């Protein structure tokens, strides 16, 4: 079977949510390709952060919405929602700043209590920093198993209600004598990616609970066919690399979709070392492995996934990099001719060979099973059957199958444009996990998410912060020019609207210890945007204190020494 450690290293994803269940690599890759990137999860070293930040639990309702038939049969029970906090900077009047962990274990976010924006905000505002786990991730499961029926309480609405309940009911260990609940205390929310959209909705739905929120790379527009994921990559990545990727992918599609000749298809798969992969879409998806890593780019070298740059540099190398591919030259040239690129055989042969070599070294060789379908087959229902409580990989797919979408297809790319991944990777293929894991055969109900504003979501003290090069940008309020529906805005202190130049996925979240900083790290773009975030949150806190003072004066009881008289 495939070495999953090798696959995880390739993808730059080390999420603990998948460790409990060993998956067929095709299912593993399908889950991880659609899941938002985990490159921002801080590197685990010799320090066990759970020793520095002990976990606590708050008992919250399983079902917040007894008037909604979506959750029938309703239950009255409660479950433990896990959280961690750091109160070292807290002073009277400071806020509680909650980082929503999103679609991963909250343990993966503990490093942000030490360094990064959450830590900085707590320090500058004399606040309490909190990492709050999302229901159905980590240990915060309200059900005994993950059957489709028991997944019904996993919606963004229920999770939003969890966080509001948390803010209104939490008692922090060692600070029980203080009322640190909302609205007595200002609550500020932060999250990136799914958790970024979550925080945008949190501010709009619970404005009396959360005083302000920051949505970083927040995917506020749910999209079923998210072919546009690859548009920022196409636009911002190395042009030579993109050209080779598009043309070689086009060769593959011309053979698989247009030519449909069994002998040529066998020749194609054999050249890539994937002769025993039965399904064309599975085969084509493996070829695109290098593309997955763009979203793993980070300004911090310790967190950066170098896979994209390594892959790109290999395929645009003017010499054949892997000696074991030299014998494939006649085959590759034959495939280029059959695939419609007879006039470009000389220019495309070397990048084609280098792509084959890179894929073999980094992906194909990790599958040691004689039957490659045991590694790459997406069509076997048995691969999706396990639904006990250890099958934690089911949580995010259930969310994107039911409400969020974001199926990254090649087929959705306009006909007049060459895609970066094969058009065989269409909606039917990308939604196999919905069909086999949950028996869902209809598109996700994206209206359940987009009713909150989508691209146009706006609210006082809701900050929108996005990355210019982010493949998720076409699903954020900064989607323009990749989506004409989204409109650019003027950034203000009340409603910041910031686009980080050259940044990928919520690059404002992570940071460095003082002894790790250099003249170039963090980059000025990052320190600049984090400085802006600190300043506007400080401004929000001054507003909150003024408003609280006004309210306290209004409710002050009248007595014999009062200067005011009742009307």
N, C-alpha and C positions, 0 to 999 in steps of 0.2 A: 504493500500500500504506500501511498504518498507520505513523505516525511512532512508532517504538518509544521514542524518547527522551521523548515526551509521555506515553506509557503508563507508562513507568518512573517518571516524576515523579509521576504520579497515584497509583501504587501505593506510592510511597515505598521502592522497592526498587532498589538499584544493584549487585546482586551480579555480580561478575566472571564467575561460572560461566556466565552466559548470553550473554556478549559475543561468544563465538567463533562462535555460530551464529545467523543471522537467522531468526526464527520467525514463522509465522502468529500474529497477535495473540491468537487464541482459545487456541492452544496455549501461548503465552507467559503469558497470564493464568491459564490452568489450572495451569501449573507453579508460578507465583508465589503464587496464592491458597492453595495447599496447603502451600507451603514456609513454614517458620517465618520470622518477620519479620526484616528486616535493618535496621530503623530504628536499631538499636544500633550498627551499623557506623560507626565514627567518620568524620566528614567529611574528605574529601581536600582538602588545601590546597596551598600551594606547597612544603611539605616532603615529600620522598619518603622515607617511613619505611623503605624497603628500604635506604637509604643509612645510616640509623642502626642498623638491625638486619639484618645480613646473614643470608641463608638458609643453613641447613646441612641435610644429609641423613643419615639413618641407614638402612642396608640392613636390611630386615626381610623375613621370609618372606611370600610371596604367600598360602600356604595353611598355616594353623596346625593344621588338624584333618583329619588323614589317615584318621581312623576314622569320618568323617561322610560319608555318601553324597551329601549335599546339594552337595558340592563336586567330585564326579566330573566329568570326569577330573582327578585330583589333579596338581599340579605341584610341583616342588622348587625353583623359582626364587625370586629375591628382587627387591625393588623399593625405590626410594628414597622414604622417608617424610620429608617436609620439616618443618623446625622452625626457630624463632627463639628467642633467649634474651637476657636482660638480667641480668648478674651484678653490677651496680654496688653493690648492698647486701649482697652475700654475705659472711658471716663463718662461721668454722668452727662446725659444728653446726647451721647453718641449713637449712631444708628446700628442696626443689625444688617449685615450685608450677606445675602444668601446667594451662593453659587449653586445653581441647579446642575446636577451631574449629568442629566440627560440619559442617553441610551447606553449606559455602561455602569459598572459598579462604582459606587461613590468612592471606594478605596482608590480608584485610579485617579481621583482628583485631589487627593490629600496634599500633594506637593504644592498646590496653589495656596494652601494656608501658610506655606513657608516663603514663597516668592512668586512674583507675578502680580497682576492687577488686583486680585482679591486682597492679597497681603498689603499692597500699597494703599488701597482705599481704606482699609481698616486702620492703618497707621496714620494717615492724614486726617481722618475724620474722628479718630478715637472711638472706633466702632468695634463690633464683634464680627469676626469672619466665620461664616458657616458654609459647610458643604452639605447639601441635602440630596439624599438618594431619591431616585424616581421609582415609583411603584413598578414591580415586576423586573427589577434589576438588583444585582448584588444580593442582599438578604431580605429585601423589602417586598416579599411575595405575600399577597393576601389570600392565596389559594394553595391547596396541598399538591396539585399537579397542574400541568400546562396543556390539558385537553382544550380543544377549540372552545367548548362551552365555558371552561373556566378562564379563558382569555378575555371574556366579554367585559371585564372591569378594567381592561387596559385601553384607555382612551386618554387623549390629551386633556379633555375636560375634567376627568376624574383626577388626573395628576395635578392639574392647576388648582383644583379644590383642595387637594392634599397640602399644597404649599401655602395656600391662604389659611387653612386650618392650623398648620404649623405656626405661622406668624401670630395667630390669635391665641394660641394655647401653650406654647413652649415655656418650660422653666429650665434655665441653664444651670447645670450642676455648679454649685458654689456661689451662685448668684440668685438663689431662690427667693431671697428677701427683696429682690427688685422686680418691679413690673416691667418686663422687657418684651411685652406683647404689643402687637399693633391694635389700635392706633396710638397707644400711649407712647410707643417708641417708633421712630422712623425706620421703615424697612426699605432697603434698596436691593433690587435683584440684578443678577448677572447670569448670562449663559451664552454659550457659543454653539452655532449650527442649529440642530433641532432645539437644544436648550435655549438658543438665542431667540428663535421664533416663540418658544414657550414663554420667555420673559416679555416679549412684546405683547402677547395675549394676556399675560398676567397683569400688566399695568392697565390694560383696557378693561378687563373683566373685573378686577379687584382694585379699583383706584383708591378706595378707602382703607385698604390694607397695605398695599405697596406704594410708598411715596414716589418712587421712581425706579426705572429699570433700564438696563443696558442690553440691547440685543446685538450680539456680535456675530457676524456672518449668519444672521437669523434667516432661515428659509421660510419666510412668512407666506409664500405662495406655494401651496401643494400642487403638484403637477404629475399626472399619471405617466405620460410618455415624456421622460426627461432627456430627450436626445441632446438638448442644449447643454448638458453637463460638459460636453467636449468642446463647446465653442470658445470659452476663454483659453483652453489649451491650444486649440487651433490658431487662435489669434496671437497669443503671447509667447508660445514656445519657439524654439529654434526653427527657422523656416525650412532649412534643409531637412531636418529631422521630420517635420510635418509632411513635407512633400514626399519623402520616401515612404512614410507610413501610409499616406493616402493612396499612393500608386500601387504599392505592394498589396494593400488591403483590397484595392480594386481588382487586381489580378486574381486574388482569392475568390472574390465575389463573382467575377466573370466566369470562373471555372465552376464554382459550386451552384450558382443561381442561373446563369445563362447557358453555359455549355452543357452541364448536366451529363457528362460522359463518365460512366463508372470507372473506366480505365484511367482517365486523366485525374479524376478525384482521388483515386488510389495513389497515383503518382505524386500528387500534391501532398497528401497526408504523409506519405512515406518520406518525402523530402524533409518534412518538419520533424520527423521522428515520432509521428503520432498515427502510424498506420493502422493501429487497432482501436482507434476511437470511432465508434459507429456513427454517431450523429454529427452532421455537418456543423450545426450550431455550437455543439460542445467543442469541437475541434477549433472553430473560429474564435471562440471565447478564450481558449488557452493562448492563442497567438497574441491576444491583446493584453497579456499580463503586464507588460511594462507601462502601459497607459494608466494603470491603477495608481501608480505611485506619485503622479503629479501633485495630488492633494496632500501628500506627505511632506512636501517641502516646508521648511521652517527656517526662520532667521537664526535660530540657535543651532550651531553645529551639532550639539549633543542630542538634539531632538530631530534634526533634519534627516529625512529619508533620502539617501543619495541614489536610489534605484533609477529614477527618471534620467538623471544626468548620465549615469553609467550606461544605461540602455541607449540613450540618444547618441552619446559619443561613440558607442560601438557601431551602431548602424550607419553613421555618417563617416566612419573611418574610411579613407580611400584605399586601404589595404585589407586583405582578408585577415581577420584577427584570429580565427580558430582554425588551426591546421586540419582538423578532422572534417571540416566542411569543404575542403578543396576538391575532393572527388565528386561533389554534388554540382559542380559548375555546369556540366552539360545538361543535367536535369533541370536546374534552375533556369537556364536559358531557354530550354524547351517550354517550361511552364510560362515564362514571360511571353513567349510567342503565342502560345495557346490562350493566354489570358489577355491578349489584345495589346501588348506592348512591344511588338516586334521592332519598332523604330527606336526603342530605348533599352534594348538588351544590354548594350555596353555600359550604360550609366547605372542601371538598376541591378546588375548581377552581384556586385560586391556588397551593397547594402542588404540585398536579399540573403546572401550567404551569412553575413554577420548577424542578421536578425535570427536566422536559424541557429547559429552557434550560441548566441546569447540565451535564447529560449531553452536550448538543450541544457546548458550549464546551470541555469537558474531555476528551471521549472520541470522540464520533461524528465531529466535524470533523477529527480526526486521520487518519481513514480516507479517503484521497483516491482510492481505487480505485472505478470505476463499479460494479463487481460487489462489493458489500459482503461477500459470502461469502468473498472472498479475504482479508478481514480477520478475520471472525468465525466462520468455519465450523470446527466441531470434528470433523466427521464425515468429513473427507477423509483417508484413510490416508496419502496422500503427504506430508502435513504432519508425520508422525512417522517418516518412513522413514530419515532420515539417521542413521547410527550410527558414523561415523568418530570419531577421538579428539577432534575439535573439538566434537562434539555433547555437550558437558558438561552440558547441561540434563537429560540422561537419568538422571543419578545419583540425585537425590532422588526423582523419580517411581518409579524401580525400587525404592527402599527402601519407599515407602509402598504400592506395588502388591503387594509380596511379603510385608511384615512389619508395617507400621505403620498403614496405613489413613488415617484422618483425612479422609475425603471429606466435604466440607461441603455438606450437602443441605438443601433446603427440604422435601422429601417426608417426611423423618424426623420433622418436628415433629408433636407430637400433634394429632389431628384437632380437638380443642376449643380449639386455640390458633392464632392467625394468625401465620404465619412472616414473617421479615424478607426472605427471598428466595423466589423462585417455587418452587412444588412441582414444576414441570417440571424443575428441577435435582435429579434423583433419582440413585440409585446407578448406574443404567445410563448416564446422561449423564456423571456425574463420573468414572466409571471408563473412559471411552473411551480415555484415554491409556494405560491398562494394556493394553487390547485391541490398539490399533493400534501402540503402540511396542514391546510385549514379547510379544504374543500371550497375555496372561494374562486369562483370563475367569472366574476364581474369586476369591472374597474373599481378602484378605491373611491370612496365617497369623499372626494377632495373638497366638496362644498362644505363639509363639516368643519374644515379648517379655514377655507377661504372666506367664510362668512365674517371673519374677524377683521378683514381688511386687505389681506393679500399683499400685493405690491404697494398698495396705498395706505397701509396701516399707519396711523399717526395718533399721538396723544401727548398732552403736556408731560414733560419729564420722562419721555420715552426716547432714549438715544439709539440711533441706528448707526452701527459701525461695521464696515465691510472691507473685504480685500479686493483690490483691483484685478488680480490674476486668479481669483478663486473660481474653481469649476462649479461651485454652488452659487456664485453671484447671480446667474440668470433666474434664481428662485428667491432672490432678496429684493428689498426696495431699491437697491442700486442696480437692478437688472438692465437698465438702459446702458448701452445700445443693443444688448442681446435680446431684449424684449421691448417692443414699442409701447406696451401697456404701462410699463413703469416710467415714472416721471422724476427727473432730477429736482432737488429741493434746495432751498437756502438753509444752511446750518445755523442754528441759534443755540443759545445756552439752554433755553427751555426745551427745544427739540433738536438736539445735535444730529447732524447727518454727515458722517465722516467716511471717506473712502481712502484707504491706506494704499498709496502707490506701490506697485510691485509686490504686494502681499498676497498670500494665499488664504488659508482658512483660519479664522479668528487668531491672527498673529498678535493681537493685543493682550491675549490672556496670560501667556507665560512670561517669565522674567528670569533674572539672574541674582545670585547672592552678590553682595558688594565685592567680595574677593574674586568673583568670576568676571567682573566687567573689564573691558579693555577700551582702547580708543575707538574701536569700531563696533563693539558689542555692549549693549544692544544697539542696533542701528538707530540713527537719529529719527527715522520715520516712526520707529516703535516708541522711543522715549517721548517723541513729540505727541503722538496720539494718546499715550498713557497719561502724559501731563495734562492734555486737554480733558480727559475723562476725570482725572482727579479734581481739576478746577471746576468742571460743571457739577460734579457731585457735591463739592464743597458749597457751591452756589445754591444747589437744591437744599442742602442742610440749613443754610442761613434762612432760606424761605420757610422751611419747616419750623424753625425755632421762632421766627416772627409770627407765623400763623398760630402756633401753639400758645404763644404769649397772649395774643389777641383773644383766643378762646378762653384762656384761663381768667383773663380780666372780665370777660363777659359773664362767666359763671361765678365770679367772686361774690360771696354772700354780703348783703348789705347789713351794716351794723351801726352803732351810735357814732363810730369814728369814720364812717365812710364819707368820702368827699362827694360821692354821687348820691342822688336821691332817686328812689323808684318813681316811675311815671305814675 
